[in-house]
Amino acid sequence: MAVVSSHWTSGEVQHAVDDYFDMLAAELHRESFNKSEHNRILRARLRNRSKRSVEDKHQNISAVMVEMH
């Protein structure tokens, strides 16, 4: 299956942000979590996004969080 590059919809971004905060909460509570599993589950909710695309989006969210701090 070919992955088509396109802009993320607001719904996709919201799913990614929600997932990012789920992982952040787990980290802050010192709970174990599996980033690859989060990525796989998130991709199932998105429109044909690659593993790398989801990783990049999470990095972008992290960068925004750093800038807001």
C-alpha positions, 0 to 999 in steps of 0.5 A: 500500500502506497502512502500518499503525502497530504496535509493532516486534517484537524481531526487527524491532528487532534488524534495525534495530540490526544495520543501525545498527551496520553504518552506524556501522562504515562511518562509523568506518572512513571508508567510504562508505555510502548511508543511503537504500539501507540504509533500502530494504534494511532495509524489505524485511526488516521488516513493512510499515514506512515509510521515515520509521519506519525513520529514526525507529528509527535516531534512537532507537537513536542517542539510546540510544547517546548516553545510554549514553556 
